[in-house]
Structure formats: C-alpha cells, structure tokens
Amino acid sequence: MKIIMDYLARIDNALAFIIKVAVTVLGLFISFAMVGGIVFRALLGVQVFGLEELVLMAAMWLYMLGAALASRERSHLSADFFQAFSDNEALHDTMRLIATTLSVVMAAFFVNWSYSLFSWGFEKGQVTPVFGIPQYLSQGSLLVASILLLLYVLRDFIHDISKLFRKAKAVAQ
C-alpha cells in the first residue's frame, strides 16, 4: 500500500510541477500580450487582431489551473466558522467531513456539466473569429479543472474519514 501511495504522490508532484509551469507561462503571456496590445493600439495606432481571443483562451486555462492548484493545496476559500465558535476538535473534524462530502458531490456535478459543455463545443465545431481556434480548447480547461478538483476533493474526503476513524479508535482504546 505504501508503494502505491508513494507512486501516487510522485505523480501528483509531477502534475503539480507541470501545472505551476503552465500557470507561470500563461500569466507571463497574458501580461505581455495585454501590455503589447495597449502599446500597439495607443502608441503606434496599430490594431492587433486576434490578440483578445488568445488572451481569453490563456486566461481560461490560467484561472482553471490556478483553481486546481488551490484545490490541491486545500488553500481555496472556505467558511470554517465553527472554529470561531467552538474549541471542540471532534466538531471541527465532523464539519470538515461534511463540507468535503458536499464538495465531492458538487465536483461530480462540475465534471458532468463541463463534459457536457466540452462535448457540445466539440459537436458544434465553433471556432474563434480571427484565428479559427476551436472553442472546445478553452472549454476543455473547465473539464480538466473539474476532474482535478474531483480527484483532490476525493483525496481530502479519504483523508478526513481516516482522520475521524483514527481519532475514534484512539478514544475507544
């Protein structure tokens, strides 16, 4: 079991590295493209056609991959107000498990919805007006992010359940 967990951790770390590189490259591209578009338009009076569709596509991937990283690190926004009202650690763990369970259900819905959007975009064959880039390439960012979200929230669900069982076992002994 430990070998499998080590293997999964290596895959997760490699994937996180790839996503971090992609987020960095996309962020740099968006920044330079926006500045370049402003310079060309305002200072040189030259319209750069298609730049907006490239920036929009890059921004979709940037936001979705960033959300996947936040989910991986469990640093996304949460409303853990029970910790402010109670010092009961068992209540905190139980509420975290309930929140994670709801997140699993919502992530499954997100995968379903994003797959429907992606397959619809693939069927329709919509493309961007200037470069003719298929729309499903940007819609694919939603599908990739929702799958990663589901995987990470399933990991958190398993972790939260095992934490509760370990604590219950420790109390019983």
MDAnalysis code that builds the backbone (N, CA, C; Angstrom):
import MDAnalysis as mda
import numpy as np

u = mda.Universe.empty(519, n_residues=173, atom_resindex=np.repeat(np.arange(173), 3), trajectory=True)
u.add_TopologyAttr("name", ["N", "CA", "C"] * 173)
u.add_TopologyAttr("resid", np.arange(1, 174))
u.add_TopologyAttr("resname", ["MET", "LYS", "ILE", "ILE", "MET", "ASP", "TYR", "LEU", "ALA", "ARG", "ILE", "ASP", "ASN", "ALA", "LEU", "ALA", "PHE", "ILE", "ILE", "LYS", "VAL", "ALA", "VAL", "THR", "VAL", "LEU", "GLY", "LEU", "PHE", "ILE", "SER", "PHE", "ALA", "MET", "VAL", "GLY", "GLY", "ILE", "VAL", "PHE", "ARG", "ALA", "LEU", "LEU", "GLY", "VAL", "GLN", "VAL", "PHE", "GLY", "LEU", "GLU", "GLU", "LEU", "VAL", "LEU", "MET", "ALA", "ALA", "MET", "TRP", "LEU", "TYR", "MET", "LEU", "GLY", "ALA", "ALA", "LEU", "ALA", "SER", "ARG", "GLU", "ARG", "SER", "HIS", "LEU", "SER", "ALA", "ASP", "PHE", "PHE", "GLN", "ALA", "PHE", "SER", "ASP", "ASN", "GLU", "ALA", "LEU", "HIS", "ASP", "THR", "MET", "ARG", "LEU", "ILE", "ALA", "THR", "THR", "LEU", "SER", "VAL", "VAL", "MET", "ALA", "ALA", "PHE", "PHE", "VAL", "ASN", "TRP", "SER", "TYR", "SER", "LEU", "PHE", "SER", "TRP", "GLY", "PHE", "GLU", "LYS", "GLY", "GLN", "VAL", "THR", "PRO", "VAL", "PHE", "GLY", "ILE", "PRO", "GLN", "TYR", "LEU", "SER", "GLN", "GLY", "SER", "LEU", "LEU", "VAL", "ALA", "SER", "ILE", "LEU", "LEU", "LEU", "LEU", "TYR", "VAL", "LEU", "ARG", "ASP", "PHE", "ILE", "HIS", "ASP", "ILE", "SER", "LYS", "LEU", "PHE", "ARG", "LYS", "ALA", "LYS", "ALA", "VAL", "ALA", "GLN"])
u.atoms.positions = np.array([
    [0.821, -1.195, 0.000],
    [0.000, 0.000, 0.000],
    [0.871, 1.268, 0.000],
    [1.975, 1.191, 0.771],
    [2.872, 2.341, 0.833],
    [3.497, 2.633, -0.526],
    [3.798, 1.586, -1.279],
    [4.393, 1.755, -2.605],
    [3.415, 2.485, -3.514],
    [2.166, 2.118, -3.439],
    [1.133, 2.773, -4.259],
    [0.986, 4.237, -3.862],
    [0.995, 4.492, -2.573],
    [0.857, 5.877, -2.095],
    [2.055, 6.723, -2.523],
    [3.252, 6.149, -2.465],
    [4.449, 6.864, -2.924],
    [4.381, 7.146, -4.417],
    [3.914, 6.169, -5.177],
    [3.762, 6.339, -6.621],
    [2.749, 7.435, -6.939],
    [1.615, 7.425, -6.249],
    [0.600, 8.465, -6.452],
    [1.118, 9.843, -6.053],
    [1.905, 9.894, -4.986],
    [2.478, 11.173, -4.556],
    [3.460, 11.703, -5.602],
    [4.221, 10.818, -6.216],
    [5.151, 11.246, -7.268],
    [4.384, 11.781, -8.481],
    [3.331, 11.086, -8.860],
    [2.502, 11.549, -9.983],
    [1.894, 12.907, -9.659],
    [1.394, 13.046, -8.440],
    [0.792, 14.310, -8.017],
    [1.814, 15.443, -8.032],
    [3.009, 15.181, -7.545],
    [4.054, 16.210, -7.540],
    [4.474, 16.593, -8.956],
    [4.581, 15.605, -9.839],
    [4.939, 15.894, -11.233],
    [3.841, 16.713, -11.901],
    [2.597, 16.338, -11.665],
    [1.468, 17.081, -12.224],
    [1.426, 18.504, -11.683],
    [1.657, 18.656, -10.396],
    [1.671, 19.995, -9.795],
    [2.789, 20.843, -10.394],
    [3.950, 20.243, -10.635],
    [5.057, 20.978, -11.256],
    [4.668, 21.447, -12.657],
    [4.071, 20.561, -13.435],
    [3.642, 20.917, -14.795],
    [2.610, 22.039, -14.749],
    [1.662, 21.937, -13.831],
    [0.623, 22.972, -13.716],
    [1.240, 24.303, -13.296],
    [2.180, 24.278, -12.366],
    [2.823, 25.519, -11.924],
    [3.591, 26.183, -13.064],
    [4.279, 25.383, -13.862],
    [4.985, 25.928, -15.025],
    [3.984, 26.523, -16.012],
    [2.898, 25.797, -16.272],
    [1.872, 26.287, -17.200],
    [1.249, 27.582, -16.701],
    [0.949, 27.650, -15.411],
    [0.361, 28.866, -14.840],
    [1.334, 30.044, -14.972],
    [2.609, 29.793, -14.726],
    [3.611, 30.852, -14.858],
    [3.708, 31.338, -16.300],
    [3.793, 30.410, -17.233],
    [3.900, 30.775, -18.653],
    [2.644, 31.508, -19.112],
    [1.479, 31.005, -18.727],
    [0.224, 31.662, -19.116],
    [0.121, 33.063, -18.518],
    [0.511, 33.199, -17.265],
    [0.479, 34.511, -16.625],
    [1.389, 35.502, -17.316],
    [2.583, 35.048, -17.664],
    [3.515, 35.917, -18.383],
    [2.976, 36.279, -19.768],
    [2.424, 35.285, -20.460],
    [1.858, 35.556, -21.784],
    [0.740, 36.586, -21.710],
    [-0.168, 36.405, -20.764],
    [-1.298, 37.330, -20.633],
    [-0.793, 38.731, -20.321],
    [0.141, 38.834, -19.411],
    [0.678, 40.143, -19.039],
    [1.318, 40.844, -20.228],
    [2.218, 40.143, -20.913],
    [2.904, 40.755, -22.058],
    [1.953, 41.028, -23.220],
    [0.987, 40.145, -23.425],
    [0.028, 40.357, -24.513],
    [-0.840, 41.580, -24.246],
    [-1.262, 41.744, -23.007],
    [-2.083, 42.916, -22.667],
    [-1.279, 44.202, -22.826],
    [-0.064, 44.209, -22.318],
    [0.788, 45.396, -22.453],
    [1.101, 45.652, -23.928],
    [1.424, 44.593, -24.656],
    [1.704, 44.739, -26.078],
    [0.515, 45.283, -26.850],
    [-0.669, 44.771, -26.525],
    [-1.871, 45.272, -27.188],
    [-2.106, 46.747, -26.924],
    [-1.866, 47.157, -25.687],
    [-2.042, 48.574, -25.332],
    [-1.004, 49.432, -26.045],
    [0.241, 48.999, -26.059],
    [1.304, 49.764, -26.717],
    [1.023, 49.892, -28.210],
    [0.691, 48.789, -28.858],
    [0.416, 48.839, -30.292],
    [-0.777, 49.735, -30.616],
    [-1.841, 49.619, -29.805],
    [-3.054, 50.386, -30.077],
    [-2.881, 51.858, -29.731],
    [-2.363, 52.151, -28.537],
    [-2.317, 53.536, -28.057],
    [-1.132, 54.324, -28.619],
    [0.023, 53.713, -28.655],
    [1.212, 54.451, -29.069],
    [1.494, 54.371, -30.566],
    [1.257, 53.211, -31.140],
    [1.598, 53.035, -32.551],
    [0.385, 53.135, -33.483],
    [-0.806, 53.126, -32.892],
    [-2.024, 53.216, -33.701],
    [-2.285, 51.993, -34.555],
    [-1.742, 50.852, -34.163],
    [-1.904, 49.606, -34.918],
    [-2.842, 48.684, -34.152],
    [-3.871, 48.190, -34.826],
    [-4.810, 47.249, -34.216],
    [-4.238, 45.838, -34.352],
    [-4.127, 45.111, -33.262],
    [-3.629, 43.734, -33.274],
    [-4.839, 42.810, -33.222],
    [-5.245, 42.312, -34.371],
    [-6.428, 41.464, -34.449],
    [-6.150, 40.078, -33.886],
    [-7.078, 39.578, -33.125],
    [-6.989, 38.232, -32.571],
    [-6.305, 38.139, -31.231],
    [-5.693, 39.220, -30.783],
    [-4.983, 39.169, -29.515],
    [-5.951, 38.871, -28.362],
    [-7.143, 39.443, -28.423],
    [-8.118, 39.247, -27.344],
    [-8.534, 37.787, -27.219],
    [-8.690, 37.109, -28.357],
    [-9.116, 35.710, -28.266],
    [-8.000, 34.829, -27.710],
    [-6.745, 35.163, -27.996],
    [-5.630, 34.419, -27.410],
    [-5.539, 34.668, -25.907],
    [-5.722, 35.931, -25.507],
    [-5.674, 36.274, -24.084],
    [-6.830, 35.608, -23.346],
    [-8.014, 35.612, -23.950],
    [-9.171, 34.985, -23.309],
    [-8.947, 33.489, -23.113],
    [-8.423, 32.820, -24.129],
    [-8.171, 31.387, -24.015],
    [-7.105, 31.110, -22.947],
    [-6.049, 31.908, -22.963],
    [-4.991, 31.730, -21.957],
    [-5.528, 32.013, -20.555],
    [-6.378, 33.022, -20.432],
    [-6.942, 33.357, -19.125],
    [-7.830, 32.233, -18.594],
    [-8.605, 31.614, -19.472],
    [-9.438, 30.476, -19.035],
    [-8.560, 29.369, -18.440],
    [-7.488, 29.029, -19.150],
    [-6.599, 27.980, -18.654],
    [-5.886, 28.418, -17.383],
    [-5.475, 29.675, -17.324],
    [-4.798, 30.192, -16.133],
    [-5.707, 30.086, -14.910],
    [-6.929, 30.548, -15.029],
    [-7.855, 30.527, -13.893],
    [-8.193, 29.101, -13.465],
    [-8.440, 28.243, -14.433],
    [-8.840, 26.876, -14.099],
    [-7.675, 26.080, -13.501],
    [-6.484, 26.239, -14.056],
    [-5.331, 25.541, -13.476],
    [-4.976, 26.102, -12.100],
    [-5.148, 27.410, -11.936],
    [-4.942, 28.013, -10.615],
    [-5.930, 27.476, -9.596],
    [-7.169, 27.289, -10.011],
    [-8.176, 26.712, -9.111],
    [-7.812, 25.272, -8.751],
    [-7.285, 24.527, -9.711],
    [-6.864, 23.150, -9.433],
    [-5.713, 23.133, -8.422],
    [-4.767, 24.064, -8.573],
    [-3.667, 24.144, -7.604],
    [-4.174, 24.496, -6.207],
    [-5.115, 25.436, -6.146],
    [-5.682, 25.808, -4.840],
    [-6.390, 24.613, -4.210],
    [-7.074, 23.834, -5.022],
    [-7.743, 22.643, -4.507],
    [-6.726, 21.608, -4.054],
    [-5.647, 21.472, -4.793],
    [-4.590, 20.521, -4.407],
    [-4.014, 20.870, -3.049],
    [-3.767, 22.142, -2.834],
    [-3.137, 22.601, -1.599],
    [-4.155, 22.889, -0.500],
    [-5.413, 22.688, -0.829],
    [-6.528, 22.955, 0.082],
    [-6.447, 24.390, 0.624],
    [-6.080, 25.293, -0.287],
    [-5.954, 26.705, 0.091],
    [-7.048, 27.558, -0.536],
    [-8.053, 26.913, -1.098],
    [-9.164, 27.653, -1.669],
    [-10.018, 28.238, -0.548],
    [-10.909, 29.106, -0.906],
    [-11.749, 29.757, 0.095],
    [-12.628, 28.744, 0.810],
    [-12.775, 28.936, 2.106],
    [-13.676, 28.084, 2.878],
    [-14.270, 28.913, 4.005],
    [-15.406, 28.446, 4.475],
    [-16.090, 29.148, 5.555],
    [-16.124, 28.229, 6.776],
    [-15.029, 28.172, 7.480],
    [-14.919, 27.327, 8.673],
    [-15.252, 28.133, 9.921],
    [-16.489, 28.575, 9.992],
    [-16.865, 29.433, 11.113],
    [-17.073, 28.659, 12.402],
    [-17.135, 27.335, 12.349],
    [-17.287, 26.560, 13.579],
    [-16.045, 26.685, 14.465],
    [-14.887, 26.883, 13.845],
    [-13.664, 27.033, 14.628],
    [-13.692, 28.305, 15.457],
    [-14.444, 29.299, 15.016],
    [-14.534, 30.543, 15.767],
    [-15.451, 30.399, 16.975],
    [-16.392, 29.466, 16.899],
    [-17.388, 29.334, 17.964],
    [-17.129, 28.187, 18.925],
    [-16.264, 27.271, 18.532],
    [-16.083, 26.078, 19.350],
    [-14.625, 25.652, 19.355],
    [-14.200, 25.097, 20.472],
    [-12.866, 24.522, 20.582],
    [-12.907, 23.001, 20.468],
    [-14.100, 22.450, 20.222],
    [-14.289, 21.013, 20.126],
    [-13.697, 20.501, 18.809],
    [-12.592, 19.777, 18.929],
    [-11.889, 19.282, 17.738],
    [-12.712, 18.251, 16.981],
    [-13.501, 17.460, 17.689],
    [-14.349, 16.463, 17.020],
    [-15.405, 17.155, 16.155],
    [-15.938, 18.257, 16.651],
    [-16.908, 19.024, 15.860],
    [-16.237, 19.601, 14.616],
    [-15.030, 20.104, 14.760],
    [-14.292, 20.643, 13.611],
    [-14.079, 19.561, 12.550],
    [-13.646, 18.378, 13.002],
    [-13.403, 17.280, 12.066],
    [-14.685, 16.826, 11.386],
    [-15.768, 16.755, 12.140],
    [-17.056, 16.348, 11.573],
    [-17.549, 17.359, 10.554],
    [-17.453, 18.620, 10.873],
    [-17.899, 19.660, 9.939],
    [-17.007, 19.688, 8.693],
    [-15.723, 19.436, 8.857],
    [-14.814, 19.377, 7.709],
    [-15.202, 18.210, 6.806],
    [-15.575, 17.072, 7.418],
    [-16.000, 15.916, 6.628],
    [-17.304, 16.210, 5.889],
    [-18.238, 16.883, 6.537],
    [-19.497, 17.244, 5.871],
    [-19.223, 18.182, 4.699],
    [-18.366, 19.167, 4.917],
    [-18.025, 20.105, 3.843],
    [-17.332, 19.383, 2.691],
    [-16.448, 18.460, 3.012],
    [-15.744, 17.709, 1.973],
    [-16.712, 16.810, 1.217],
    [-17.664, 16.211, 1.921],
    [-18.677, 15.376, 1.263],
    [-19.497, 16.206, 0.277],
    [-19.909, 17.381, 0.700],
    [-20.640, 18.267, -0.212],
    [-19.763, 18.669, -1.399],
    [-18.491, 18.870, -1.152],
    [-17.560, 19.223, -2.227],
    [-17.418, 18.080, -3.230],
    [-17.417, 16.842, -2.754],
    [-17.342, 15.689, -3.655],
    [-18.565, 15.661, -4.565],
    [-19.738, 15.870, -3.976],
    [-20.979, 15.862, -4.763],
    [-20.955, 16.986, -5.800],
    [-20.576, 18.186, -5.371],
    [-20.535, 19.315, -6.302],
    [-19.473, 19.111, -7.385],
    [-18.338, 18.552, -7.021],
    [-17.285, 18.306, -8.013],
    [-17.752, 17.297, -9.059],
    [-18.513, 16.296, -8.631],
    [-19.060, 15.329, -9.594],
    [-20.014, 16.026, -10.565],
    [-20.840, 16.931, -10.040],
    [-21.717, 17.715, -10.919],
    [-20.893, 18.579, -11.880],
    [-19.830, 19.193, -11.382],
    [-18.981, 20.035, -12.228],
    [-18.361, 19.221, -13.368],
    [-17.902, 18.020, -13.068],
    [-17.331, 17.168, -14.115],
    [-18.394, 16.873, -15.172],
    [-19.588, 16.536, -14.717],
    [-20.674, 16.236, -15.648],
    [-21.012, 17.449, -16.515],
    [-21.168, 18.599, -15.889],
    [-21.527, 19.811, -16.632],
    [-20.418, 20.226, -17.594],
    [-19.179, 20.182, -17.135],
    [-18.080, 20.605, -18.004],
    [-17.886, 19.627, -19.155],
    [-18.125, 18.350, -18.913],
    [-18.042, 17.385, -20.003],
    [-19.142, 17.661, -21.034],
    [-20.336, 17.980, -20.552],
    [-21.431, 18.310, -21.472],
    [-21.083, 19.531, -22.312],
    [-20.513, 20.554, -21.687],
    [-20.124, 21.757, -22.412],
    [-19.020, 21.443, -23.422],
    [-18.028, 20.681, -22.996],
    [-16.915, 20.331, -23.878],
    [-17.411, 19.519, -25.079],
    [-18.238, 18.510, -24.829],
    [-18.717, 17.670, -25.930],
    [-19.642, 18.456, -26.856],
    [-20.445, 19.361, -26.301],
    [-21.294, 20.218, -27.122],
    [-20.437, 21.113, -28.016],
    [-19.396, 21.724, -27.441],
    [-18.492, 22.561, -28.222],
    [-17.771, 21.766, -29.299],
    [-17.431, 20.521, -28.979],
    [-16.770, 19.658, -29.958],
    [-17.726, 19.330, -31.100],
    [-18.985, 19.024, -30.755],
    [-20.013, 18.718, -31.760],
    [-20.289, 19.897, -32.683],
    [-20.429, 21.066, -32.103],
    [-20.803, 22.252, -32.873],
    [-19.668, 22.781, -33.726],
    [-18.453, 22.497, -33.334],
    [-17.307, 22.937, -34.120],
    [-17.124, 24.445, -34.171],
    [-17.518, 25.125, -33.101],
    [-17.345, 26.579, -33.064],
    [-15.859, 26.923, -33.006],
    [-15.511, 28.022, -33.685],
    [-14.121, 28.474, -33.706],
    [-14.072, 29.969, -33.419],
    [-12.892, 30.434, -33.041],
    [-12.718, 31.863, -32.795],
    [-12.718, 32.598, -34.129],
    [-13.125, 33.864, -34.122],
    [-13.303, 34.572, -35.392],
    [-12.015, 34.863, -36.168],
    [-10.918, 35.161, -35.503],
    [-9.716, 35.580, -36.228],
    [-8.827, 34.385, -36.586],
    [-8.452, 33.602, -35.600],
    [-7.512, 32.511, -35.834],
    [-8.185, 31.160, -36.101],
    [-9.486, 31.073, -35.891],
    [-10.190, 29.816, -36.121],
    [-9.826, 28.730, -35.128],
    [-9.475, 29.119, -33.909],
    [-9.133, 28.158, -32.858],
    [-10.428, 27.545, -32.337],
    [-10.511, 26.226, -32.274],
    [-11.741, 25.599, -31.783],
    [-12.066, 26.045, -30.345],
    [-13.334, 26.362, -30.113],
    [-13.770, 26.814, -28.789],
    [-13.623, 25.728, -27.728],
    [-13.689, 24.471, -28.159],
    [-13.582, 23.407, -27.169],
    [-12.211, 23.376, -26.498],
    [-11.215, 24.041, -27.089],
    [-9.912, 24.106, -26.426],
    [-9.977, 24.933, -25.143],
    [-10.722, 26.027, -25.165],
    [-10.881, 26.798, -23.926],
    [-11.894, 26.128, -22.996],
    [-12.927, 25.499, -23.576],
    [-13.905, 24.794, -22.754],
    [-13.282, 23.573, -22.081],
    [-12.235, 23.042, -22.688],
    [-11.529, 21.912, -22.092],
    [-10.877, 22.270, -20.768],
    [-10.575, 23.549, -20.579],
    [-9.981, 23.967, -19.304],
    [-10.940, 23.714, -18.145],
    [-12.230, 23.907, -18.392],
    [-13.235, 23.633, -17.354],
    [-13.285, 22.142, -17.028],
    [-13.206, 21.322, -18.064],
    [-13.243, 19.873, -17.850],
    [-12.002, 19.398, -17.093],
    [-10.831, 19.853, -17.508],
    [-9.592, 19.451, -16.836],
    [-9.612, 19.893, -15.376],
    [-10.005, 21.137, -15.144],
    [-10.031, 21.657, -13.771],
    [-11.052, 20.911, -12.917],
    [-12.213, 20.593, -13.471],
    [-13.223, 19.902, -12.665],
    [-12.788, 18.469, -12.350],
    [-12.098, 17.820, -13.275],
    [-11.586, 16.468, -12.998],
    [-10.524, 16.531, -11.899],
    [-9.611, 17.492, -12.007],
    [-8.588, 17.643, -10.966],
    [-9.230, 17.989, -9.621],
    [-10.234, 18.864, -9.642],
    [-10.952, 19.200, -8.412],
    [-11.563, 17.951, -7.797],
    [-12.204, 17.125, -8.612],
    [-12.813, 15.901, -8.102],
    [-11.763, 14.980, -7.499],
    [-10.644, 14.821, -8.173],
    [-9.591, 13.946, -7.645],
    [-9.044, 14.459, -6.313],
    [-8.807, 15.754, -6.233],
    [-8.263, 16.314, -4.997],
    [-9.279, 16.292, -3.861],
    [-10.535, 16.513, -4.178],
    [-11.535, 16.506, -3.118],
    [-11.812, 15.065, -2.664],
    [-11.674, 14.096, -3.563],
    [-11.767, 12.692, -3.139],
    [-10.608, 12.336, -2.212],
    [-9.421, 12.840, -2.538],
    [-8.262, 12.639, -1.661],
    [-8.536, 13.228, -0.275],
    [-9.085, 14.444, -0.242],
    [-9.395, 15.089, 1.035],
    [-10.481, 14.332, 1.793],
    [-11.453, 13.794, 1.059],
    [-12.537, 13.019, 1.678],
    [-11.971, 11.778, 2.364],
    [-11.100, 11.054, 1.657],
    [-10.477, 9.862, 2.240],
    [-9.642, 10.242, 3.456],
    [-8.911, 11.355, 3.354],
    [-8.092, 11.821, 4.476],
    [-8.968, 12.176, 5.682],
    [-10.073, 12.893, 5.445],
    [-10.953, 13.297, 6.549],
    [-11.613, 12.101, 7.224],
    [-12.016, 11.124, 6.431],
    [-12.629, 9.922, 7.018],
    [-11.602, 9.148, 7.836],
    [-10.409, 8.970, 7.287],
    [-9.389, 8.225, 8.030],
    [-8.992, 8.958, 9.306],
    [-8.981, 10.278, 9.271],
    [-8.664, 11.055, 10.471],
    [-9.723, 10.833, 11.555],
    [-10.997, 10.846, 11.157],
    [-12.071, 10.588, 12.130],
    [-11.987, 9.185, 12.703],
    [-11.704, 8.183, 11.849],
    [-11.592, 6.809, 12.339],
    [-10.404, 6.631, 13.274],
    [-9.278, 7.288, 12.968],
    [-8.118, 7.194, 13.859],
    [-8.437, 7.807, 15.219],
    [-9.114, 8.952, 15.211],
    [-9.453, 9.595, 16.483],
    [-10.472, 8.750, 17.260],
    [-11.449, 8.177, 16.560],
    [-12.455, 7.341, 17.226],
    [-11.785, 6.092, 17.817],
    [-10.835, 5.534, 17.086],
    [-10.117, 4.363, 17.571],
    [-9.287, 4.709, 18.788],
    [-8.654, 5.873, 18.777],
    [-7.843, 6.306, 19.910],
    [-8.683, 6.551, 21.148],
    [-9.882, 7.087, 20.967],
    [-10.797, 7.335, 22.087],
    [-11.301, 6.027, 22.666],
    [-11.585, 5.063, 21.771],
    [-12.108, 3.758, 22.204],
    [-11.076, 2.969, 23.000],
    [-9.806, 3.212, 22.765],
    [-8.777, 2.441, 23.485],
    [-8.545, 3.049, 24.778],
])
